Amino acid sequence: MKKFALLAVVACALTANAKNEGGYLFTYFTGNAPEQEQIHYALSDDGWNYTPINDGAPVILSDTIAIKKCVRDPHILRGNDGWFYQVITDMRCWDGWSSNRGLILMRSRDLIKWEHHAINFPDRYKGTPFAKVTRVWAPQTIWDEKAGKYMVYYSLRTGDEEPIPYDRVYWNYANADFSDLEGEPQVLFDVHDAAIDTDIIKDDNGDYHVFFKTEGAKQKGIKQFITKDIHTLFSQEPRKEFCQDTNEAVEGSGVFRLHDGTWVLMYDCYGAHHYQFCKSTDLIHFKAVQNTKTHGKFTPRHGTVIAITKDERDLLEAWSRLMVATRDLKQRAVPTLTLAQLKGRKDMIKDLNAVLDGPVDIKAYKAAEARLKAFFSKLIKTSH
């Protein structure tokens, strides 16, 4: 009886977890033009195929969060404290590839409304060599269990002269409310040549897999360190093998886990204009599964993926539907509408904006969507 009861509990837990699986969230930017250097979301049922939400429009406007009014390389992390974290490159590439001076720290309870803080290195590190940075690229975050803090890591360069003549990977701890970096940047690792797009994941054995792109090497690609302690990488050598399962040029690697435990390595095949997703059981050997074509409203560049729950997905989809419907109402052609109908539309838009600007609440989104459907139905009936 005891064995049966235990099995029943396990079975119920597995069933509950399966019911709460909401697929996967992909956060990314879409291109090199300023209007494309914005944060977008896409959702997936299986981790391989993605559909953008908000009808492909940005979910976070860069001019509301970034000093450069453009952003790239969003990395998303589910924290162990109920928060979601995103760190982002604060950069407008039309100003040049060595034109950004900082990064952005963000956190959210709900994936929709985000606290945000732009860190400008010339200001933050005035009087130190780090004030001379010419680029701060592809930041990411991981929880450091020993320190009990979130660690932010990224690549830095100060130009062709010392102290940082090539892209070298550094790290800081974030402060308690994720609004600033603590202390001066510290070297995470140095392969004595340009290294960018670092991504760190911890496996079930407690080993850290530290992926990065060998940007300065003659043969460019994704390599990794494997270590028990991420603060001893400077004394280690990366594995000789490349991780990508393609001969195409790649960048922006990101690793996440499917609900069934399978590891996925994704990277941007930027020259071929698609993403490639590979699977692995050991985080060492990777087999390509699918190329996700970038076309139409889905043109992702360097981003990352996390698994989400059904409740989280339902919330994002309800918010997305209301955002799209509100835009549609604002853009609706009016030549045949009466003054009363025009006034009604103005009041409805004000109502919808109040809901979207208010607290994040799926019930409020669904109620507003129902009011909007009724309003559209009234307009259709009146116009006939």
DAWO-V300046 format. One line per field, one symbol per residue. ss: DSSP state (h for helix, s for strand, l for the rest). phi: phi as a letter, one per 30 degrees, with the letter a starting at -180 (. if undefined). psi: psi as a letter, one per 40 degrees, with the letter a starting at -180 (. if undefined). A space follows every 10 residues. Layout:
ss=???
phi=???
psi=???
//
This chain:
ss=lhhhhhhhhh hhhhhhhhhl sssssssssl lllhhhllss ssssllllll sslhhhllls lhhhllllll ssssssssll lllsssssss llhhhlllll lsssssssll llllssssss hhhhllllhh hhllssssss ssssllllss ssssssslll lllllllsss ssssllllll sssssssssl lllllsssss sslllllsss ssslllllll lssssssllh hhhhhlllll llllllllll ssssssslll llsssssssl lllsssssss llllllssss ssslsllsll sssssssssh hhhhhhhhhh hhhhhhhhhh hlllllllhh hhhhhhhhhh hhhhhhhlll lhhhhhhhhh hhhhhhhhhh hhhl
phi=.ddddddddd dddddddddc dcjbcccacb lcdedcdbdb bbcbdciccb bdchhidecb dddcbcddib bbhdccbddc biccbbbbdd acdddjdccc babbcbbadb iccbdbbdcc deddceiced dcecabchdb bbdcdddibd ccbacbbcjd cdcbdbdbcb abddddchca ccidecddab ciadbbhdbc bccdcidccc dacddcddcd lcbbcbadbd ccddcccddd ddcdcacddb aidbcbbddd jddbccacdd dciaccccca cbibcbbdca ccdcaidcbd cfbbbbdbdd dddedddddd eddddddddd cddcecdddd dddddedddd dddddddded addddddddd dddddddddd dddc
psi=dddddddddd ddddddddde hebihhhiie aeideegihi iiiideedhi hiiffeiidh hdeedideei iifhhihhie eeiihhiihg ihdeeiefei eaihhiiiee edhhiihhhh ddddfheide eeieihigii iihhdddfih hhiiiiieae iiegeihihi iiiiidefei ihaiiihdih efihhifihh ihaeeeihhh iihgdeidhi ahiiihidhe eedeeiiiid iidifieihi ifihhihide ehihhiihgd defiihhiii eeedhhhhdi hhihibeggi ihaiiiiiid dddddddddd dddddddddd ehiedeiidd dddddddddd ddddddeaih hddddddddd dddddddddd ddd.
//
